[in-house]
Amino acid sequence: MHENILIINCGSQFTQLIARRLREMKIHSVILNWDVKADDVKKLAPKGVIISGGPDSVNDSDAITIDPEILRVGCPVLGICYGMQLLTKLTGGAVTSGKSQEYGVTNIIKSGDSDLLSNKNEFNALMSHGDNVSGLPAGFIATSKTKSGVIASIENKAKNFYGLQFHPEVIHTECGNEILHNFAFKICKCSGDWDLSDWVNTTINNIRESVKDSKVVCGLSGGVDSSVSAVLVNKAIGENLYCVFVNHGLMRLNEPESVIESYKALGRQKNF
């Protein structure tokens, strides 16, 4: 079983990008919805958990939250943006709507020793928040702030809880990959033993074993999900796959032709 870092999706537009960054480091990552239960998290035996950003305010009456028992699973936890605010609230800290709302690239200044941050004392990072951590939970320290004094990162080393108000997963953040690397390897103690090619071969074999001699119909839209599915199933069962593509008239210029040509490149014209 591969090492896992689980990503709890609270609605961020960057959730998939967090997973991509981890996979580029040869770390297997699984994205789970915000309402996942702690028992289901435990079954996956994660090396770490990342709580993603999100569009809400943690103080809204209907704000997304997570099962607080996840914080007692026993692995390191990293909250990013909304995830840091949620981590703060669930551990007894305070989050308020700040006058210093920050959107865009912001200068971050380290204010203490950190296992998570890079070795640079100053760096630029993408901020996207209206709420601020205004009161640290017991056991936490602030490890960086913005020039306007907003807390940009927090840590509780005793409990292995970490928070970032900025987004390390985007290219706009200097040292972002280094920060995620620190979390995965220094804090979560991952070994980076996962290889995408292993997953591809395992998936193809699982499909072949499941389908056997049956026929499969695939609705092919041209998007990433259906295209990847078609390629994998094609490798697994070959001529027993039948793809159906419907041009509904609302696609981009030349996209239908591109989808058809891509599929023909698999050598499957007669089953299209």
MITIGU-326530 format. One record per residue: x, y, z of N, C-alpha, C, O in turn; residue number from 1. Coordinates in steps of 0.05 Angstrom, whole numbers, m for minus. Example, Ala and Ser with C-alpha at 12.3 -4.5 7.8 and 13.67 -1.06 7.14 Angstrom:
<mibas>
264	m114	156	246	m90	156	264	m66	156	285	m66	169	1
257	m45	142	273	m21	143	258	1	157	268	23	161	2
</mibas>
This chain:
<mibas>
17	m24	0	0	0	0	18	25	0	37	27	16	1
11	44	m18	27	68	m20	22	87	4	1	87	16	2
42	103	10	39	125	29	19	145	18	19	151	m6	3
1	154	36	m20	173	27	m18	199	42	m13	200	66	4
m21	221	28	m28	247	40	m56	253	30	m60	255	6	5
m74	256	48	m102	261	41	m107	291	40	m98	307	56	6
m123	299	20	m130	328	17	m160	330	21	m176	318	6	7
m168	345	41	m197	348	46	m206	374	31	m196	396	37	8
m223	370	12	m232	392	m5	m254	408	7	m276	399	11	9
m248	434	14	m268	452	24	m279	471	3	m291	492	10	10
m274	465	m22	m285	481	m44	m265	499	m58	m273	516	m73	11
m239	495	m53	m219	512	m66	m216	506	m95	m219	483	m104	12
m211	527	m111	m205	523	m139	m178	510	m144	m172	501	m166	13
m161	509	m123	m134	499	m125	m130	471	m114	m108	461	m112	14
m152	458	m106	m150	432	m93	m135	411	m110	m117	397	m101	15
m143	410	m136	m130	391	m154	m100	398	m158	m84	380	m162	16
m94	424	m156	m66	432	m159	m49	423	m135	m25	416	m138	17
m60	422	m111	m46	412	m88	m39	382	m93	m16	374	m88	18
m59	367	m102	m54	339	m108	m32	336	m129	m15	318	m127	19
m33	353	m150	m13	351	m171	15	356	m160	34	341	m167	20
18	376	m144	44	382	m132	55	358	m117	79	352	m119	21
38	345	m101	47	322	m85	55	299	m103	74	285	m99	22
39	294	m124	44	272	m142	70	277	m158	84	257	m165	23
76	302	m163	102	308	m176	125	301	m158	148	297	m168	24
120	300	m132	141	292	m113	141	262	m108	154	252	m90	25
125	247	m124	122	218	m121	109	210	m95	117	191	m82	26
89	226	m87	73	220	m64	44	216	m72	32	233	m85	27
33	193	m65	5	187	m71	m13	205	m55	m10	207	m31	28
m32	218	m69	m51	236	m55	m79	229	m63	m85	221	m86	29
m97	232	m44	m126	226	m48	m142	250	m40	m138	260	m18	30
m160	259	m57	m177	282	m50	m204	271	m39	m217	254	m52	31
m211	281	m16	m236	273	m3	m254	297	1	m244	320	4	32
m280	293	1	m298	315	5	m298	324	34	m290	308	52	33
m305	349	40	m303	361	66	m319	345	88	m312	347	111	34
m340	331	80	m356	317	99	m347	288	105	m362	273	117	35
m323	281	97	m313	255	103	m310	251	133	m304	270	148	36
m315	227	142	m314	221	171	m286	212	179	m271	201	163	37
m280	216	204	m253	209	214	m247	179	211	m225	172	205	38
m267	163	215	m263	134	212	m255	126	184	m238	108	180	39
m266	140	164	m258	135	136	m230	145	131	m215	133	115	40
m222	166	144	m195	176	141	m175	156	153	m154	150	141	41
m182	146	176	m164	126	190	m159	102	173	m137	91	172	42
m180	93	158	m177	69	142	m156	72	120	m144	52	111	43
m151	97	112	m131	102	91	m103	106	102	m84	109	87	44
m101	105	128	m75	106	142	m57	129	131	m35	123	121	45
m66	153	132	m51	175	119	m26	182	134	m24	180	158	46
m6	190	118	19	201	130	14	230	138	28	241	155	47
m6	243	126	m12	271	132	m39	278	120	m49	264	102	48
m50	300	129	m76	310	119	m73	340	113	m61	355	128	49
m82	348	89	m83	376	81	m112	385	79	m128	372	65	50
m119	407	92	m146	419	90	m143	442	70	m128	460	75	51
m158	440	49	m156	460	27	m168	487	34	m181	490	55	52
m164	506	16	m178	531	18	m208	528	11	m217	506	6	53
m222	550	11	m251	549	5	m262	577	3	m249	596	12	54
m286	580	m8	m297	606	m13	m312	619	10	m319	642	9	55
m317	604	32	m334	613	54	m318	628	75	m294	630	74	56
m333	639	94	m321	648	119	m327	627	140	m349	618	142	57
m307	620	156	m311	600	177	m332	609	197	m342	592	212	58
m338	635	198	m357	645	217	m386	646	207	m404	652	222	59
m390	638	182	m417	637	171	m432	614	185	m420	594	192	60
m458	618	188	m474	597	202	m475	571	186	m477	550	198	61
m472	573	160	m473	549	143	m446	542	130	m445	529	110	62
m425	551	143	m398	547	132	m390	518	132	m398	503	150	63
m375	510	112	m365	483	110	m346	478	134	m330	496	141	64
m348	455	146	m329	448	167	m322	418	163	m334	404	147	65
m303	409	179	m295	381	177	m301	367	203	m306	379	224	66
m301	340	202	m304	325	226	m280	331	245	m258	324	238	67
m285	343	268	m263	350	286	m246	326	295	m223	329	303	68
m258	302	294	m243	278	302	m219	273	283	m201	258	289	69
m220	284	259	m198	281	240	m172	292	252	m150	283	246	70
m175	313	269	m151	325	281	m139	307	302	m118	313	313	71
m153	286	309	m143	267	329	m136	240	317	m132	220	331	72
m133	239	290	m125	214	277	m96	208	283	m89	184	284	73
m80	229	288	m53	224	297	m31	231	276	m7	227	282	74
m39	240	253	m19	248	232	m17	278	230	m35	292	240	75
4	289	218	6	318	215	m17	329	198	m27	316	180	76
m25	353	205	m46	367	191	m36	394	181	m24	409	197	77
m42	400	156	m35	427	145	m61	439	134	m74	428	117	78
m67	463	144	m90	478	134	m80	501	116	m62	516	123	79
m92	503	92	m84	523	73	m107	543	70	m130	535	63	80
m102	569	74	m121	591	71	m146	585	89	m144	587	113	81
m169	579	77	m193	573	93	m187	549	112	m197	548	134	82
m170	531	102	m162	508	119	m148	517	144	m151	504	165	83
m131	537	142	m117	547	166	m137	561	185	m135	557	209	84
m156	575	174	m176	588	191	m193	567	205	m200	570	228	85
m200	546	190	m216	525	202	m201	510	223	m212	504	244	86
m176	505	218	m159	492	238	m157	509	263	m158	499	286	87
m154	535	259	m153	554	282	m179	553	299	m178	551	323	88
m201	554	285	m227	554	299	m232	528	314	m242	528	337	89
m225	505	301	m231	479	313	m212	473	337	m218	456	353	90
m190	488	339	m171	483	362	m173	506	382	m155	508	399	91
m193	523	381	m198	542	402	m188	570	397	m189	587	414	92
m179	576	372	m170	603	366	m192	620	355	m215	612	355	93
m185	644	347	m205	664	338	m199	672	309	m176	677	302	94
m220	674	294	m219	684	266	m239	706	263	m262	703	270	95
m230	729	252	m248	752	249	m245	763	221	m225	759	207	96
m266	777	212	m265	790	186	m246	814	189	m251	832	205	97
m225	813	173	m204	833	177	m207	858	160	m219	857	138	98
m197	880	170	m196	905	154	m175	902	132	m176	915	111	99
m155	885	138	m133	882	119	m138	857	101	m124	837	103	100
m159	859	85	m164	838	66	m143	838	44	m136	859	34	101
m133	814	37	m110	813	19	m116	794	m4	m123	770	0	102
m114	804	m28	m119	788	m52	m96	794	m72	m92	817	m80	103
m81	774	m79	m59	777	m97	m33	770	m84	m32	761	m61	104
m11	776	m98	16	770	m88	23	789	m66	22	813	m69	105
32	778	m43	37	793	m19	64	785	m8	72	762	m9	106
78	804	4	104	799	16	100	786	43	86	796	60	107
114	763	48	112	748	73	139	751	87	160	748	75	108
138	757	113	162	760	130	162	739	152	143	739	168	109
182	722	153	184	702	175	188	716	202	202	736	204	110
175	705	222	176	717	248	184	697	270	182	702	294	111
194	674	261	202	653	280	212	629	266	209	626	242	112
225	611	281	234	586	269	211	569	259	189	569	271	113
215	555	237	193	540	225	204	515	212	224	516	197	114
191	493	217	197	468	203	184	468	176	192	452	158	115
164	485	172	148	484	147	159	504	126	161	496	103	116
165	528	134	173	548	115	201	543	104	216	528	115	117
207	557	82	233	555	70	254	570	88	246	582	108	118
278	569	79	299	583	94	300	613	89	315	627	102	119
285	622	69	285	651	63	270	667	85	249	658	95	120
280	690	92	267	706	112	244	722	101	226	730	116	121
245	727	75	223	741	62	218	728	35	236	719	21	122
192	727	28	185	716	1	157	726	m6	142	735	11	123
150	724	m31	124	732	m41	106	708	m43	115	686	m51	124
80	712	m37	61	690	m38	34	700	m46	27	723	m42	125
18	682	m57	m9	690	m66	m28	688	m42	m31	666	m30	126
m40	710	m35	m60	711	m13	m88	715	m26	m91	728	m46	127
m108	703	m13	m135	706	m23	m154	702	1	m165	680	4	128
m157	723	17	m173	719	41	m185	746	51	m174	767	47	129
m209	743	64	m221	766	76	m221	764	107	m221	784	121	130
m219	739	117	m217	734	146	m188	731	154	m171	722	138	131
m183	738	179	m156	735	190	m156	719	216	m176	719	231	132
m134	705	222	m131	693	248	m124	715	267	m102	728	265	133
m142	721	286	m138	743	305	m130	734	333	m121	750	349	134
m133	708	338	m125	697	364	m115	669	360	m130	651	352	135
m90	664	368	m78	638	364	m89	618	384	m92	625	408	136
m94	593	376	m101	572	395	m78	566	414	m55	572	407	137
m84	555	437	m63	547	456	m43	528	442	m51	509	429	138
m17	533	446	4	516	436	14	524	408	34	514	399	139
0	544	395	8	552	369	26	577	370	24	593	389	140
43	580	351	59	605	347	55	614	319	51	598	301	141
58	641	315	58	652	288	86	651	277	105	660	291	142
90	640	254	117	637	242	122	657	220	145	659	210	143
102	671	211	106	692	191	81	711	191	60	703	199	144
86	735	181	65	755	179	69	770	153	90	770	140	145
47	784	144	50	802	121	59	829	132	60	834	156	146
66	847	113	75	873	121	54	889	136	61	907	151	147
29	882	132	7	895	146	1	883	173	m17	891	187	148
17	862	180	14	850	207	m4	826	208	m9	815	230	149
m16	817	185	m34	794	185	m17	769	188	3	765	175	150
m27	751	206	m13	725	210	m15	709	184	m36	704	174	151
9	701	174	10	686	148	15	657	152	9	641	133	152
26	648	174	30	620	179	32	614	209	41	631	224	153
23	591	217	22	583	245	32	554	248	30	539	229	154
42	547	272	50	520	277	46	512	306	48	529	324	155
38	487	310	38	475	336	54	449	333	43	428	326	156
80	451	339	98	428	333	91	404	351	94	381	342	157
81	409	375	75	387	393	53	369	381	53	345	385	158
33	382	368	11	367	357	14	362	327	m3	348	315	159
35	373	315	39	370	286	17	383	270	8	373	250	160
8	407	279	m12	423	265	2	447	252	18	461	265	161
m4	452	227	8	474	213	m13	489	196	m32	476	187	162
m9	515	192	m28	530	176	m14	551	159	6	563	168	163
m24	555	135	m14	575	117	m38	592	107	m57	581	97	164
m36	618	110	m57	636	100	m54	640	70	m73	648	57	165
m31	634	59	m26	636	30	m27	609	17	m29	588	30	166
m24	609	m10	m27	585	m25	1	576	m35	12	588	m53	167
13	555	m24	39	545	m33	38	530	m59	58	526	m72	168
14	522	m67	11	504	m90	12	519	m117	15	506	m138	169
10	546	m117	9	561	m142	37	571	m148	54	575	m131	170
41	576	m174	68	585	m183	74	614	m173	98	622	m173	171
54	629	m166	58	657	m157	72	658	m130	83	678	m122	172
72	636	m115	84	635	m88	113	625	m91	118	602	m99	173
131	642	m84	160	634	m83	163	613	m61	151	615	m40	174
179	594	m67	185	572	m48	161	555	m42	162	539	m23	175
140	557	m57	116	541	m52	121	511	m52	112	497	m35	176
136	502	m73	142	473	m74	160	465	m51	157	443	m40	177
178	482	m43	195	476	m20	179	473	5	185	455	22	178
159	490	9	142	488	33	126	462	33	125	449	54	179
114	455	10	100	430	9	119	406	12	111	386	24	180
143	408	2	163	387	5	170	384	34	172	362	44	181
173	406	49	179	405	77	157	391	93	162	375	110	182
132	397	85	109	384	99	110	354	93	107	338	112	183
113	347	68	111	319	60	134	302	71	130	280	81	184
159	313	69	182	296	75	193	301	103	201	282	116	185
195	326	112	206	331	138	186	326	160	193	316	182	186
161	334	155	140	332	176	125	306	175	122	292	195	187
116	298	151	100	273	148	118	249	145	109	226	147	188
144	253	140	163	231	137	157	213	113	161	189	115	189
147	225	92	142	209	68	169	201	55	189	215	58	190
169	179	40	193	171	26	193	177	m4	213	175	m17	191
169	184	m15	167	190	m43	171	165	m60	186	165	m79	192
156	144	m53	160	118	m67	138	112	m87	137	90	m98	193
121	132	m93	99	126	m111	106	135	m139	119	155	m143	194
98	119	m159	104	124	m186	78	122	m202	64	102	m200	195
72	143	m218	47	143	m234	45	119	m252	23	108	m257	196
68	110	m263	67	87	m281	58	62	m267	44	45	m279	197
64	59	m242	54	37	m226	24	37	m224	10	17	m227	198
13	62	m220	m16	65	m218	m29	58	m245	m50	45	m245	199
m17	67	m267	m29	62	m293	m30	32	m298	m51	21	m306	200
m8	18	m294	m8	m11	m299	m27	m26	m280	m41	m45	m289	201
m28	m18	m255	m47	m31	m236	m75	m26	m245	m92	m45	m244	202
m82	m2	m253	m109	5	m262	m117	m11	m287	m139	m22	m288	203
m99	m13	m306	m105	m28	m330	m110	m58	m323	m129	m69	m334	204
m94	m69	m306	m98	m97	m298	m124	m101	m283	m138	m121	m287	205
m131	m81	m266	m156	m83	m251	m180	m82	m270	m200	m96	m267	206
m179	m64	m290	m200	m62	m310	m203	m88	m325	m225	m99	m329	207
m180	m99	m334	m180	m124	m350	m192	m147	m333	m207	m164	m344	208
m185	m148	m308	m196	m170	m291	m225	m166	m285	m240	m186	m284	209
m234	m141	m283	m262	m136	m277	m280	m140	m301	m302	m152	m298	210
m271	m131	m324	m288	m132	m348	m288	m160	m361	m308	m170	m371	211
m264	m173	m361	m260	m199	m374	m268	m197	m404	m256	m181	m418	212
m287	m213	m413	m295	m213	m442	m319	m196	m448	m329	m197	m470	213
m328	m180	m428	m352	m164	m433	m346	m140	m451	m323	m133	m455	214
m367	m128	m461	m365	m104	m477	m369	m80	m459	m384	m81	m440	215
m356	m58	m466	m358	m33	m450	m365	m10	m469	m353	m6	m490	216
m385	6	m461	m392	31	m475	m382	54	m459	m387	56	m435	217
m367	72	m472	m356	96	m459	m367	121	m471	m365	125	m496	218
m379	138	m455	m388	165	m465	m364	183	m466	m353	191	m445	219
m355	190	m490	m330	205	m493	m337	234	m499	m348	240	m520	220
m329	252	m481	m335	281	m485	m312	296	m497	m316	318	m508	221
m288	286	m493	m264	301	m502	m250	314	m478	m229	325	m481	222
m263	313	m455	m251	324	m431	m230	305	m419	m227	282	m429	223
m217	314	m398	m195	298	m387	m205	271	m376	m194	250	m381	224
m227	272	m360	m237	248	m346	m244	226	m366	m235	204	m363	225
m261	233	m386	m270	212	m404	m248	203	m423	m246	180	m431	226
m230	221	m430	m208	214	m448	m188	195	m435	m180	176	m447	227
m181	202	m410	m163	184	m395	m176	157	m391	m163	136	m394	228
m202	157	m384	m216	132	m380	m216	115	m406	m212	91	m405	229
m221	128	m429	m221	114	m454	m194	101	m460	m193	79	m470	230
m173	116	m456	m146	106	m461	m140	82	m444	m130	61	m454	231
m146	84	m418	m140	62	m400	m156	37	m406	m146	15	m407	232
m182	41	m412	m199	18	m418	m191	6	m445	m191	m19	m448	233
m183	23	m464	m174	13	m490	m149	m5	m486	m147	m26	m499	234
m131	4	m469	m107	m12	m464	m114	m39	m451	m100	m59	m454	235
m135	m38	m435	m142	m62	m420	m158	m83	m437	m152	m107	m435	236
m177	m74	m453	m195	m93	m466	m196	m89	m496	m210	m105	m510	237
m182	m70	m507	m180	m67	m536	m207	m65	m551	m223	m47	m545	238
m212	m84	m569	m235	m82	m587	m262	m85	m572	m283	m81	m585	239
m262	m92	m548	m287	m94	m533	m297	m67	m522	m317	m66	m509	240
m282	m46	m527	m290	m19	m519	m303	m5	m542	m293	m5	m565	241
m327	7	m537	m341	22	m557	m346	50	m545	m361	54	m526	242
m334	70	m558	m337	98	m549	m359	112	m564	m362	109	m589	243
m374	129	m550	m396	144	m562	m390	174	m557	m388	183	m534	244
m387	189	m579	m382	218	m577	m405	232	m590	m411	226	m613	245
m418	251	m576	m440	266	m587	m432	295	m590	m425	308	m570	246
m433	305	m614	m428	334	m618	m454	349	m614	m472	348	m631	247
m457	362	m591	m482	375	m585	m483	404	m595	m503	418	m590	248
m463	412	m609	m463	439	m621	m454	461	m603	m453	485	m612	249
m446	455	m579	m437	476	m560	m407	474	m553	m398	486	m534	250
m392	459	m569	m364	456	m564	m348	479	m577	m359	494	m593	251
m323	481	m569	m306	501	m581	m299	495	m610	m302	473	m619	252
m289	516	m624	m283	513	m652	m263	490	m657	m242	489	m644	253
m270	472	m675	m254	449	m683	m250	428	m661	m235	409	m665	254
m264	431	m638	m260	412	m617	m271	384	m624	m258	364	m618	255
m295	382	m637	m305	356	m644	m285	341	m662	m280	317	m658	256
m274	354	m682	m254	341	m699	m229	332	m684	m218	311	m690	257
m221	349	m665	m198	342	m649	m202	317	m632	m185	300	m629	258
m226	315	m620	m233	292	m604	m232	267	m621	m221	246	m614	259
m245	268	m645	m246	245	m663	m218	237	m672	m212	213	m672	260
m201	256	m679	m174	250	m688	m157	237	m666	m141	219	m670	261
m161	247	m641	m146	236	m618	m154	207	m614	m137	190	m608	262
m180	201	m617	m188	174	m613	m179	156	m635	m172	133	m631	263
m179	166	m660	m170	150	m682	m140	143	m679	m131	123	m690	264
m125	160	m665	m97	155	m661	m92	130	m645	m70	118	m645	265
m113	121	m631	m111	96	m616	m115	72	m634	m112	49	m626	266
m122	77	m660	m127	56	m678	m154	44	m675	m158	20	m681	267
m173	60	m667	m200	49	m660	m222	61	m678	m245	63	m669	268
m216	68	m703	m236	82	m720	m262	66	m722	m284	78	m722	269
m260	40	m725	m284	25	m732	m303	23	m708	m327	17	m711	270
m293	27	m684	m310	25	m660	m319	53	m651	m328	56	m628	271
m315	73	m668	m322	100	m659	m348	109	m672	m357	131	m668	272
</mibas>
